[in-house]
Amino acid sequence: MNEPLVGPEFGSYAPGEVKWLLKDLSHVDLEADVSVREKRIQSGEAHYAESLPIEYQPDQAYRDLFETVLAESAPRLARAVGTVMDLVLAERGSDITLVSLARAGTPIGILMRRWAQQTRGLTLPHYAVSIVRGKGIDSVALDYLAHHHDSENVVFVDGWTGKGAIARELDTALTEYHEAGGAKFDSDLAVLADPGHCVRTYGTRDDFLIASACLNSTVSGLVSRTVLNDTLIGPGDFHGAKFYADLADVDVSNRLLDVVSAEFDSVRGAAADSLAAVLDSGRTPTWAGWESVEKVQAEYGISTVNFVKPGVGETTRVLLRRLPWKVLVRELEAPEHAHIRLLAQARGVPVEVVPDLAYSCVGLIKDIT
């Protein structure tokens, strides 16, 4: 059976923070120009997970803004981390294994693990696995987890929900895995923010800025998006990813973790209040976000719902690694997307105000087919 990858040999996180259930593809040239890659994906010639975008490296002004965003949002992030982690512990107990969905879920999983350790004295196992829209979760990684841990005590973690595509993908994939003879996993996804109302385990449903969404690998342990390519990933392999060791001089992955976890003690009371509010609320997913996305799709004549990326995190990712068409915002000067306005300006992407937008902002991908 394959063994996990750990830092510093793979990624910039310390070995105890996370074990990556991935195949190291650092030596493979997988990057393509964004426009070329986008055309191949949209034409159906290639799946988005078969290659990697060339990682956009923002200028110094944007990196300075990240530092400001991180400092200002750290208490709110810490509170949401504490809320979702304590919610998980309240409902699932302390004999659990955290499994982040790479890569957006990974820094959140590490922060949740740190909260459990720092405030509850618990040392929880934590892994990162790949899930690919349209392809499912890595079944070889699930085999590994079932072999080493009680599968029913695995808690899957992600950063945030957009329209809920990954939450649906996870549920479908875990059901198919079990029906095919695999172990039974709980598909309840724990996220820091659930603006799409897609899950029942969350730290907040506010569409607010999560600093780890502002950058690519340099805030995610220097690890690329995950790769699922038949020429590189065999039947017994984990899904793959690259370690961008050459970006070490601009890596802020551990800085984000340390700044947020430094706030844990000061937000314990606030997190307890948030937990009580979540437990008292209607937590059943309504999928309201998906409905609003379909409305935007219809109003703007967009060919597929996959080109509509709602919420601060998803809009940021459109600007960082896709071919953006335009950005819709509810309020032009909202502080939670100052970085989005800066990215949009740098890439020449128009920003349009839509006052009745269900999310703080929505990113639209350009249709080039």
DRENMAR-938053 format. One record per residue (C-alpha): residue in three letters; chain; x negated, y negated, z negated. Coordinates in Angstrom, 2 decimals, padded with zeros to 5 digits. Example, Ala and Ser with C-alpha at 12.3 -4.5 7.8 and 13.67 -1.06 7.14 Angstrom:
% residues 2
<aa Ala; ch A; east -012.30; north 004.50; up -007.80>
<aa Ser; ch A; east -013.67; north 001.06; up -007.14>
***
This chain:
% residues 369
<aa Met; ch A; east 000.00; north 000.00; up 000.00>
<aa Asn; ch A; east -001.21; north -003.50; up 000.83>
<aa Glu; ch A; east -002.56; north -005.65; up -001.99>
<aa Pro; ch A; east -001.53; north -009.26; up -002.65>
<aa Leu; ch A; east -003.72; north -012.19; up -001.68>
<aa Val; ch A; east -004.81; north -014.64; up -004.38>
<aa Gly; ch A; east -006.82; north -017.84; up -004.64>
<aa Pro; ch A; east -009.45; north -019.03; up -004.23>
<aa Glu; ch A; east -010.07; north -016.43; up -001.48>
<aa Phe; ch A; east -006.60; north -017.20; up -000.09>
<aa Gly; ch A; east -004.97; north -020.50; up -000.95>
<aa Ser; ch A; east -005.95; north -023.15; up -003.46>
<aa Tyr; ch A; east -003.76; north -022.01; up -006.35>
<aa Ala; ch A; east -005.38; north -020.23; up -009.29>
<aa Pro; ch A; east -005.04; north -016.41; up -009.23>
<aa Gly; ch A; east -002.64; north -016.38; up -012.19>
<aa Glu; ch A; east -000.21; north -018.84; up -010.64>
<aa Val; ch A; east 000.97; north -016.75; up -007.68>
<aa Lys; ch A; east 000.23; north -013.58; up -005.72>
<aa Trp; ch A; east 000.89; north -013.94; up -001.99>
<aa Leu; ch A; east 002.45; north -010.83; up -000.41>
<aa Leu; ch A; east 001.07; north -011.84; up 002.97>
<aa Lys; ch A; east -001.45; north -010.72; up 005.58>
<aa Asp; ch A; east -004.38; north -013.11; up 006.02>
<aa Leu; ch A; east -004.38; north -014.46; up 009.58>
<aa Ser; ch A; east -006.81; north -017.31; up 008.90>
<aa His; ch A; east -009.11; north -016.10; up 011.68>
<aa Val; ch A; east -006.40; north -016.18; up 014.38>
<aa Asp; ch A; east -005.72; north -019.17; up 016.63>
<aa Leu; ch A; east -001.95; north -019.55; up 016.26>
<aa Glu; ch A; east -001.39; north -023.29; up 016.49>
<aa Ala; ch A; east 000.29; north -024.93; up 019.47>
<aa Asp; ch A; east 001.12; north -028.51; up 020.38>
<aa Val; ch A; east 004.49; north -029.43; up 018.86>
<aa Ser; ch A; east 006.18; north -030.29; up 022.17>
<aa Val; ch A; east 004.90; north -027.14; up 023.94>
<aa Arg; ch A; east 005.90; north -024.98; up 021.00>
<aa Glu; ch A; east 009.33; north -026.61; up 020.73>
<aa Lys; ch A; east 010.04; north -026.00; up 024.43>
<aa Arg; ch A; east 009.18; north -022.31; up 024.11>
<aa Ile; ch A; east 011.35; north -021.92; up 021.00>
<aa Gln; ch A; east 014.35; north -023.75; up 022.47>
<aa Ser; ch A; east 014.19; north -021.86; up 025.78>
<aa Gly; ch A; east 014.29; north -018.54; up 023.93>
<aa Glu; ch A; east 010.85; north -017.64; up 025.23>
<aa Ala; ch A; east 009.45; north -017.40; up 021.69>
<aa His; ch A; east 010.70; north -017.28; up 018.09>
<aa Tyr; ch A; east 009.56; north -020.10; up 015.81>
<aa Ala; ch A; east 007.80; north -017.65; up 013.48>
<aa Glu; ch A; east 005.54; north -016.22; up 016.21>
<aa Ser; ch A; east 003.26; north -019.27; up 016.18>
<aa Leu; ch A; east 002.40; north -022.29; up 014.05>
<aa Pro; ch A; east 002.70; north -026.01; up 014.70>
<aa Ile; ch A; east -000.48; north -028.08; up 014.58>
<aa Glu; ch A; east -000.16; north -029.53; up 011.10>
<aa Tyr; ch A; east 000.54; north -033.24; up 011.19>
<aa Gln; ch A; east -001.87; north -035.05; up 008.89>
<aa Pro; ch A; east -000.35; north -038.36; up 007.78>
<aa Asp; ch A; east -002.38; north -041.55; up 007.49>
<aa Gln; ch A; east -003.72; north -043.10; up 004.30>
<aa Ala; ch A; east -000.64; north -045.32; up 003.85>
<aa Tyr; ch A; east 001.58; north -042.24; up 003.76>
<aa Arg; ch A; east -000.77; north -040.40; up 001.39>
<aa Asp; ch A; east -000.72; north -043.43; up -000.90>
<aa Leu; ch A; east 003.08; north -043.39; up -000.77>
<aa Phe; ch A; east 003.01; north -039.71; up -001.76>
<aa Glu; ch A; east 001.07; north -040.63; up -004.91>
<aa Thr; ch A; east 003.66; north -043.28; up -005.76>
<aa Val; ch A; east 006.53; north -040.88; up -005.07>
<aa Leu; ch A; east 004.94; north -038.18; up -007.20>
<aa Ala; ch A; east 004.40; north -040.49; up -010.16>
<aa Glu; ch A; east 007.92; north -041.91; up -010.00>
<aa Ser; ch A; east 009.73; north -038.61; up -009.45>
<aa Ala; ch A; east 007.73; north -036.35; up -011.78>
<aa Pro; ch A; east 010.10; north -036.67; up -014.78>
<aa Arg; ch A; east 013.15; north -035.95; up -012.61>
<aa Leu; ch A; east 011.38; north -032.99; up -011.00>
<aa Ala; ch A; east 010.33; north -031.66; up -014.40>
<aa Arg; ch A; east 013.89; north -031.94; up -015.69>
<aa Ala; ch A; east 015.26; north -030.00; up -012.71>
<aa Val; ch A; east 012.53; north -027.34; up -013.12>
<aa Gly; ch A; east 013.43; north -026.89; up -016.77>
<aa Thr; ch A; east 017.14; north -026.77; up -016.02>
<aa Val; ch A; east 016.92; north -024.07; up -013.36>
<aa Met; ch A; east 014.35; north -021.99; up -015.25>
<aa Asp; ch A; east 016.36; north -022.05; up -018.47>
<aa Leu; ch A; east 019.50; north -021.23; up -016.49>
<aa Val; ch A; east 017.76; north -018.18; up -015.06>
<aa Leu; ch A; east 016.55; north -017.10; up -018.51>
<aa Ala; ch A; east 020.03; north -017.59; up -019.99>
<aa Glu; ch A; east 021.69; north -015.43; up -017.36>
<aa Arg; ch A; east 019.00; north -012.92; up -016.38>
<aa Gly; ch A; east 016.97; north -012.57; up -019.59>
<aa Ser; ch A; east 013.20; north -012.82; up -019.97>
<aa Asp; ch A; east 012.24; north -009.50; up -018.34>
<aa Ile; ch A; east 012.16; north -010.99; up -014.87>
<aa Thr; ch A; east 009.83; north -011.34; up -011.89>
<aa Leu; ch A; east 009.81; north -014.61; up -009.97>
<aa Val; ch A; east 009.55; north -014.23; up -006.19>
<aa Ser; ch A; east 009.24; north -017.46; up -004.23>
<aa Leu; ch A; east 010.19; north -017.77; up -000.59>
<aa Ala; ch A; east 006.99; north -018.95; up 001.09>
<aa Arg; ch A; east 006.09; north -021.59; up 001.48>
<aa Ala; ch A; east 008.53; north -024.27; up 000.27>
<aa Gly; ch A; east 009.54; north -022.13; up -002.69>
<aa Thr; ch A; east 006.01; north -021.46; up -003.88>
<aa Pro; ch A; east 005.18; north -024.69; up -005.75>
<aa Ile; ch A; east 008.65; north -024.59; up -007.32>
<aa Gly; ch A; east 008.12; north -020.98; up -008.44>
<aa Ile; ch A; east 004.79; north -021.94; up -009.99>
<aa Leu; ch A; east 006.40; north -024.85; up -011.85>
<aa Met; ch A; east 009.20; north -022.59; up -013.11>
<aa Arg; ch A; east 006.61; north -020.06; up -014.29>
<aa Arg; ch A; east 004.70; north -022.85; up -016.06>
<aa Trp; ch A; east 007.90; north -024.06; up -017.76>
<aa Ala; ch A; east 008.62; north -020.55; up -019.05>
<aa Gln; ch A; east 005.06; north -020.28; up -020.34>
<aa Gln; ch A; east 004.75; north -023.78; up -021.79>
<aa Thr; ch A; east 008.17; north -024.10; up -023.42>
<aa Arg; ch A; east 009.24; north -020.49; up -024.04>
<aa Gly; ch A; east 005.93; north -018.65; up -024.50>
<aa Leu; ch A; east 006.71; north -016.29; up -021.61>
<aa Thr; ch A; east 004.19; north -015.11; up -019.02>
<aa Leu; ch A; east 006.15; north -014.11; up -015.94>
<aa Pro; ch A; east 004.85; north -012.35; up -012.82>
<aa His; ch A; east 005.17; north -014.53; up -009.74>
<aa Tyr; ch A; east 004.86; north -013.61; up -006.07>
<aa Ala; ch A; east 005.42; north -015.38; up -002.77>
<aa Val; ch A; east 007.04; north -013.54; up 000.15>
<aa Ser; ch A; east 008.05; north -014.45; up 003.68>
<aa Ile; ch A; east 011.60; north -014.86; up 004.95>
<aa Val; ch A; east 012.29; north -015.80; up 008.57>
<aa Arg; ch A; east 015.56; north -017.17; up 009.88>
<aa Gly; ch A; east 017.05; north -014.64; up 012.28>
<aa Lys; ch A; east 014.56; north -011.93; up 011.26>
<aa Gly; ch A; east 015.17; north -011.49; up 007.54>
<aa Ile; ch A; east 012.93; north -011.05; up 004.54>
<aa Asp; ch A; east 009.67; north -009.09; up 004.65>
<aa Ser; ch A; east 010.74; north -005.49; up 003.96>
<aa Val; ch A; east 007.14; north -004.36; up 003.32>
<aa Ala; ch A; east 006.93; north -006.99; up 000.57>
<aa Leu; ch A; east 010.22; north -005.72; up -000.86>
<aa Asp; ch A; east 008.76; north -002.20; up -000.90>
<aa Tyr; ch A; east 005.78; north -003.52; up -002.86>
<aa Leu; ch A; east 007.98; north -005.35; up -005.37>
<aa Ala; ch A; east 010.24; north -002.33; up -005.89>
<aa His; ch A; east 007.18; north -000.14; up -006.47>
<aa His; ch A; east 005.64; north -002.43; up -009.09>
<aa His; ch A; east 008.68; north -004.01; up -010.77>
<aa Asp; ch A; east 012.35; north -003.41; up -011.53>
<aa Ser; ch A; east 013.95; north -004.69; up -008.33>
<aa Glu; ch A; east 017.15; north -005.76; up -010.08>
<aa Asn; ch A; east 015.12; north -008.10; up -012.31>
<aa Val; ch A; east 013.58; north -009.97; up -009.35>
<aa Val; ch A; east 014.66; north -013.62; up -009.12>
<aa Phe; ch A; east 014.22; north -015.22; up -005.70>
<aa Val; ch A; east 013.20; north -018.89; up -005.74>
<aa Asp; ch A; east 013.26; north -021.64; up -003.12>
<aa Gly; ch A; east 012.73; north -025.38; up -003.21>
<aa Trp; ch A; east 016.10; north -026.68; up -002.04>
<aa Thr; ch A; east 019.07; north -025.88; up 000.16>
<aa Gly; ch A; east 019.90; north -027.71; up 003.38>
<aa Lys; ch A; east 022.93; north -026.24; up 005.08>
<aa Gly; ch A; east 022.32; north -022.85; up 003.42>
<aa Ala; ch A; east 020.88; north -020.83; up 006.30>
<aa Ile; ch A; east 018.17; north -019.23; up 004.17>
<aa Ala; ch A; east 020.59; north -018.40; up 001.34>
<aa Arg; ch A; east 022.74; north -016.54; up 003.88>
<aa Glu; ch A; east 019.69; north -014.93; up 005.47>
<aa Leu; ch A; east 018.51; north -013.66; up 002.08>
<aa Asp; ch A; east 021.87; north -012.17; up 001.16>
<aa Thr; ch A; east 022.25; north -010.42; up 004.52>
<aa Ala; ch A; east 018.68; north -009.11; up 004.55>
<aa Leu; ch A; east 018.81; north -007.70; up 001.01>
<aa Thr; ch A; east 022.13; north -005.98; up 001.74>
<aa Glu; ch A; east 020.71; north -004.40; up 004.91>
<aa Tyr; ch A; east 017.56; north -003.33; up 003.09>
<aa His; ch A; east 019.59; north -001.57; up 000.38>
<aa Glu; ch A; east 021.97; north 000.04; up 002.89>
<aa Ala; ch A; east 018.93; north 001.42; up 004.75>
<aa Gly; ch A; east 017.81; north 003.24; up 001.59>
<aa Gly; ch A; east 015.74; north 000.54; up -000.10>
<aa Ala; ch A; east 016.00; north -000.66; up -003.68>
<aa Lys; ch A; east 018.79; north -003.00; up -004.78>
<aa Phe; ch A; east 017.81; north -006.66; up -005.24>
<aa Asp; ch A; east 019.96; north -009.51; up -006.58>
<aa Ser; ch A; east 020.44; north -012.10; up -003.82>
<aa Asp; ch A; east 021.29; north -014.96; up -006.19>
<aa Leu; ch A; east 018.83; north -017.64; up -005.07>
<aa Ala; ch A; east 017.45; north -020.08; up -007.66>
<aa Val; ch A; east 016.61; north -023.52; up -006.24>
<aa Leu; ch A; east 015.50; north -026.82; up -007.65>
<aa Ala; ch A; east 018.11; north -028.79; up -005.70>
<aa Asp; ch A; east 021.32; north -027.60; up -004.04>
<aa Pro; ch A; east 022.79; north -030.56; up -002.15>
<aa Gly; ch A; east 024.46; north -028.16; up 000.27>
<aa His; ch A; east 026.45; north -026.42; up -002.51>
<aa Cys; ch A; east 025.18; north -023.06; up -001.21>
<aa Val; ch A; east 024.04; north -021.32; up -004.43>
<aa Arg; ch A; east 025.12; north -021.02; up -008.06>
<aa Thr; ch A; east 021.68; north -021.24; up -009.70>
<aa Tyr; ch A; east 020.13; north -024.69; up -009.39>
<aa Gly; ch A; east 018.50; north -027.52; up -011.30>
<aa Thr; ch A; east 020.61; north -030.23; up -009.67>
<aa Arg; ch A; east 022.94; north -030.73; up -006.74>
<aa Asp; ch A; east 021.61; north -034.23; up -006.07>
<aa Asp; ch A; east 019.95; north -034.78; up -002.69>
<aa Phe; ch A; east 016.82; north -036.29; up -004.17>
<aa Leu; ch A; east 013.19; north -036.40; up -003.15>
<aa Ile; ch A; east 011.16; north -033.35; up -004.14>
<aa Ala; ch A; east 007.55; north -034.43; up -003.75>
<aa Ser; ch A; east 006.46; north -031.02; up -002.46>
<aa Ala; ch A; east 008.60; north -031.66; up 000.65>
<aa Cys; ch A; east 006.51; north -034.70; up 001.61>
<aa Leu; ch A; east 003.55; north -032.79; up 003.03>
<aa Asn; ch A; east 002.74; north -029.47; up 004.68>
<aa Ser; ch A; east 000.07; north -027.04; up 003.51>
<aa Thr; ch A; east -001.78; north -029.71; up 001.52>
<aa Val; ch A; east 000.95; north -029.58; up -001.11>
<aa Ser; ch A; east 001.57; north -025.81; up -000.81>
<aa Gly; ch A; east -001.75; north -024.26; up -001.73>
<aa Leu; ch A; east -003.27; north -024.87; up 001.74>
<aa Val; ch A; east -001.18; north -022.01; up 003.11>
<aa Ser; ch A; east 000.54; north -022.22; up 006.49>
<aa Arg; ch A; east 004.11; north -021.37; up 007.34>
<aa Thr; ch A; east 004.58; north -017.63; up 007.50>
<aa Val; ch A; east 004.11; north -015.77; up 010.77>
<aa Leu; ch A; east 005.96; north -012.79; up 012.18>
<aa Asn; ch A; east 004.35; north -011.79; up 015.46>
<aa Asp; ch A; east 004.44; north -008.22; up 016.76>
<aa Thr; ch A; east 000.93; north -008.48; up 018.18>
<aa Leu; ch A; east -000.49; north -009.26; up 014.73>
<aa Ile; ch A; east 001.94; north -007.75; up 012.22>
<aa Gly; ch A; east 002.25; north -003.96; up 012.35>
<aa Pro; ch A; east 004.97; north -001.77; up 010.79>
<aa Gly; ch A; east 003.11; north -001.45; up 007.46>
<aa Asp; ch A; east 001.89; north -005.04; up 007.24>
<aa Phe; ch A; east 003.18; north -007.94; up 005.22>
<aa His; ch A; east 004.20; north -010.97; up 007.26>
<aa Gly; ch A; east 001.19; north -013.21; up 007.89>
<aa Ala; ch A; east -000.06; north -016.70; up 007.11>
<aa Lys; ch A; east -003.21; north -018.78; up 007.37>
<aa Phe; ch A; east -005.35; north -020.39; up 004.67>
<aa Tyr; ch A; east -006.43; north -023.86; up 005.79>
<aa Ala; ch A; east -009.61; north -024.07; up 003.74>
<aa Asp; ch A; east -010.85; north -026.91; up 005.96>
<aa Leu; ch A; east -008.19; north -029.23; up 004.48>
<aa Ala; ch A; east -009.52; north -028.89; up 000.92>
<aa Asp; ch A; east -010.61; north -032.53; up 000.77>
<aa Val; ch A; east -006.99; north -033.75; up 001.17>
<aa Asp; ch A; east -005.33; north -030.98; up -000.87>
<aa Val; ch A; east -002.96; north -032.24; up -003.58>
<aa Ser; ch A; east -001.30; north -028.89; up -004.37>
<aa Asn; ch A; east -002.62; north -028.55; up -007.89>
<aa Arg; ch A; east -002.31; north -032.26; up -008.56>
<aa Leu; ch A; east 001.44; north -032.03; up -007.97>
<aa Leu; ch A; east 001.73; north -029.08; up -010.35>
<aa Asp; ch A; east -000.27; north -030.81; up -013.07>
<aa Val; ch A; east 001.55; north -034.16; up -012.82>
<aa Val; ch A; east 004.98; north -032.53; up -013.01>
<aa Ser; ch A; east 004.14; north -030.01; up -015.75>
<aa Ala; ch A; east 002.63; north -032.82; up -017.84>
<aa Glu; ch A; east 006.21; north -034.12; up -018.17>
<aa Phe; ch A; east 007.66; north -030.87; up -019.51>
<aa Asp; ch A; east 007.49; north -031.67; up -023.21>
<aa Ser; ch A; east 009.07; north -035.11; up -022.76>
<aa Val; ch A; east 012.05; north -033.81; up -020.74>
<aa Arg; ch A; east 012.97; north -030.76; up -022.84>
<aa Gly; ch A; east 015.98; north -032.52; up -024.37>
<aa Ala; ch A; east 017.14; north -033.87; up -021.03>
<aa Ala; ch A; east 016.76; north -030.43; up -019.43>
<aa Ala; ch A; east 018.87; north -028.90; up -022.19>
<aa Asp; ch A; east 021.58; north -031.50; up -021.51>
<aa Ser; ch A; east 021.42; north -030.75; up -017.78>
<aa Leu; ch A; east 021.66; north -027.02; up -018.45>
<aa Ala; ch A; east 024.79; north -027.52; up -020.53>
<aa Ala; ch A; east 026.31; north -029.64; up -017.77>
<aa Val; ch A; east 025.52; north -027.02; up -015.11>
<aa Leu; ch A; east 026.98; north -024.22; up -017.23>
<aa Asp; ch A; east 030.17; north -026.26; up -017.72>
<aa Ser; ch A; east 030.54; north -027.13; up -014.04>
<aa Gly; ch A; east 032.11; north -025.31; up -011.13>
<aa Arg; ch A; east 029.09; north -023.47; up -009.78>
<aa Thr; ch A; east 030.78; north -021.39; up -007.10>
<aa Pro; ch A; east 029.24; north -022.28; up -003.71>
<aa Thr; ch A; east 031.64; north -024.24; up -001.51>
<aa Trp; ch A; east 029.29; north -024.50; up 001.50>
<aa Ala; ch A; east 030.38; north -028.14; up 001.80>
<aa Gly; ch A; east 027.00; north -028.94; up 003.31>
<aa Trp; ch A; east 027.54; north -026.55; up 006.20>
<aa Glu; ch A; east 030.86; north -028.23; up 007.00>
<aa Ser; ch A; east 029.25; north -031.67; up 007.08>
<aa Val; ch A; east 026.50; north -030.39; up 009.36>
<aa Glu; ch A; east 029.07; north -029.02; up 011.81>
<aa Lys; ch A; east 030.72; north -032.46; up 011.78>
<aa Val; ch A; east 027.42; north -034.15; up 012.68>
<aa Gln; ch A; east 026.82; north -031.53; up 015.38>
<aa Ala; ch A; east 030.19; north -032.28; up 016.98>
<aa Glu; ch A; east 029.91; north -036.08; up 016.71>
<aa Tyr; ch A; east 026.45; north -036.20; up 018.29>
<aa Gly; ch A; east 027.06; north -033.50; up 020.91>
<aa Ile; ch A; east 024.28; north -031.26; up 019.60>
<aa Ser; ch A; east 024.09; north -027.82; up 021.20>
<aa Thr; ch A; east 023.31; north -025.79; up 018.07>
<aa Val; ch A; east 023.64; north -026.26; up 014.34>
<aa Asn; ch A; east 019.96; north -025.27; up 014.08>
<aa Phe; ch A; east 019.04; north -028.73; up 015.43>
<aa Val; ch A; east 020.74; north -030.44; up 012.46>
<aa Lys; ch A; east 018.53; north -030.50; up 009.34>
<aa Pro; ch A; east 020.30; north -032.06; up 006.35>
<aa Gly; ch A; east 018.84; north -033.45; up 003.15>
<aa Val; ch A; east 015.64; north -035.24; up 002.20>
<aa Gly; ch A; east 013.48; north -032.09; up 002.27>
<aa Glu; ch A; east 014.70; north -030.80; up 005.64>
<aa Thr; ch A; east 014.54; north -034.24; up 007.27>
<aa Thr; ch A; east 010.96; north -034.60; up 006.11>
<aa Arg; ch A; east 010.04; north -031.26; up 007.64>
<aa Val; ch A; east 011.61; north -032.22; up 010.98>
<aa Leu; ch A; east 009.34; north -035.26; up 011.10>
<aa Leu; ch A; east 006.26; north -033.35; up 009.96>
<aa Arg; ch A; east 006.44; north -030.31; up 012.23>
<aa Arg; ch A; east 009.24; north -030.42; up 014.79>
<aa Leu; ch A; east 010.16; north -032.69; up 017.71>
<aa Pro; ch A; east 012.56; north -035.20; up 016.11>
<aa Trp; ch A; east 015.30; north -037.00; up 018.06>
<aa Lys; ch A; east 016.64; north -039.34; up 015.39>
<aa Val; ch A; east 017.17; north -039.67; up 011.64>
<aa Leu; ch A; east 020.55; north -040.45; up 010.09>
<aa Val; ch A; east 020.62; north -042.15; up 006.68>
<aa Arg; ch A; east 023.45; north -043.04; up 004.34>
<aa Glu; ch A; east 021.64; north -046.16; up 003.07>
<aa Leu; ch A; east 018.88; north -047.82; up 005.05>
<aa Glu; ch A; east 016.73; north -048.83; up 002.07>
<aa Ala; ch A; east 017.37; north -045.86; up -000.25>
<aa Pro; ch A; east 014.20; north -045.26; up -002.31>
<aa Glu; ch A; east 014.38; north -041.46; up -001.99>
<aa His; ch A; east 013.50; north -041.59; up 001.67>
<aa Ala; ch A; east 010.94; north -044.41; up 001.91>
<aa His; ch A; east 008.46; north -041.77; up 003.12>
<aa Ile; ch A; east 010.91; north -040.67; up 005.82>
<aa Arg; ch A; east 011.19; north -044.22; up 007.14>
<aa Leu; ch A; east 007.39; north -044.41; up 007.24>
<aa Leu; ch A; east 007.11; north -041.10; up 009.11>
<aa Ala; ch A; east 009.89; north -042.07; up 011.53>
<aa Gln; ch A; east 008.15; north -045.35; up 012.31>
<aa Ala; ch A; east 004.82; north -043.57; up 012.87>
<aa Arg; ch A; east 006.41; north -041.11; up 015.28>
<aa Gly; ch A; east 008.67; north -043.61; up 017.05>
<aa Val; ch A; east 011.89; north -041.99; up 015.86>
<aa Pro; ch A; east 015.00; north -044.20; up 015.53>
<aa Val; ch A; east 016.79; north -044.39; up 012.16>
<aa Glu; ch A; east 020.58; north -044.78; up 012.28>
<aa Val; ch A; east 022.80; north -045.74; up 009.33>
<aa Val; ch A; east 025.87; north -043.51; up 008.80>
<aa Pro; ch A; east 027.59; north -044.71; up 005.59>
<aa Asp; ch A; east 029.85; north -041.66; up 005.11>
<aa Leu; ch A; east 027.05; north -039.11; up 005.49>
<aa Ala; ch A; east 027.39; north -036.19; up 003.05>
<aa Tyr; ch A; east 023.62; north -036.09; up 002.48>
<aa Ser; ch A; east 021.18; north -038.90; up 001.75>
<aa Cys; ch A; east 019.72; north -038.31; up 005.20>
<aa Val; ch A; east 019.79; north -035.86; up 008.12>
<aa Gly; ch A; east 017.09; north -035.11; up 010.68>
<aa Leu; ch A; east 018.09; north -034.25; up 014.24>
<aa Ile; ch A; east 015.79; north -032.18; up 016.46>
<aa Lys; ch A; east 015.42; north -033.21; up 020.11>
<aa Asp; ch A; east 017.00; north -030.82; up 022.60>
<aa Ile; ch A; east 014.45; north -030.39; up 025.39>
<aa Thr; ch A; east 015.90; north -027.38; up 027.20>
***
